Amino acid sequence: MALMCGVVRVVSLTVCCVQQVDLTRRDGFDRGLKLFHNLLLNKTFLLLFIRTLESHRDFSMRERVNVASLISVALQNRMEYHTE
């Protein structure tokens, strides 16, 4: 549960706080986002990530919709992922 909440918070904070990160930490932040995006492009990771999130009972419908929206935006150039 704690890991799932942490992941959801990281994804949410990523969207909300991009502009609040000071310039000295921005490079590391950008690198982390690129690495996470590369993970999302890996179909095996993506399916495991989604299944792991959905396996938690405390993962509410609102959280599912939020994560699905963020993943959809991240993968908008890979529409074939949406249909598999």
N, C-alpha and C positions, 0 to 999 in steps of 0.2 A: 504494500500500500504506500509506504513512504517513498519508494523509488518511483512509482507511478505518479504520485503527486508532485514529486520533484521534477519529473520530465515535463509534466503539464505546466508547471510553474516556469520552467526554463523556456519552453516554447512561448508561453504568454509573455514573459518578461522580455524575450527576444524581440517580439513585435512592439511592445510598449516602450522599451527603454533604449532603442537604437540611438536616438538623438541625445540621450542624457549621458552617454559614456564619454568620459574625457579623452582627449586626443592621445594621451600616453597609453591608454588601455585599448584604444580603438583597433590597433593592428591585431592584437591577440583576439579580440572579439570578432573581428572580420574573419580571421583565420578559422576560428571555431565554427562560425556559421557556414563557411565554405566546406569544412570537413563534415559537418552534419548534413549539409545538402548533398555531398557526395555519398554519404550513407543512405540517404533517402532515394538516391538513384539506383541503389542496389536492391533488386526486387526481393531477394531473400531477406535482407534486413528489414525492408519496408513491411513485408507480410508478418514477420516475427514481431516487429514493433507494434503493429496494429493489433495482432492477436494478443500480445502481452497486455496492452492497454485495455482491451475489451474483456480480458479474463478477470479483471478486478471488479468486484461487485460494487464498490464505492465510486466507480467511474460513471458519473451521471450522464444523462442524455445531453445536457448542455455542454459538458466537457467534451463528449464525443463529437458533437457538431463543431465546436471550436477547433479541435484538433484536425478534424476532417477538412475544414475550411483552410486551415494553415497548410496542410499537406497538399491540398488542391492547388493553392497558389504557388507553392514551391515546385509543383510538378506540372504547371500549366503548359510547358513546352513538350511534355510527354503525355499526351492525351491517351495513348494506348494503355497507360497504367490505369486509367479510370474505367476501362471496359473489361479488364481481366478479372 
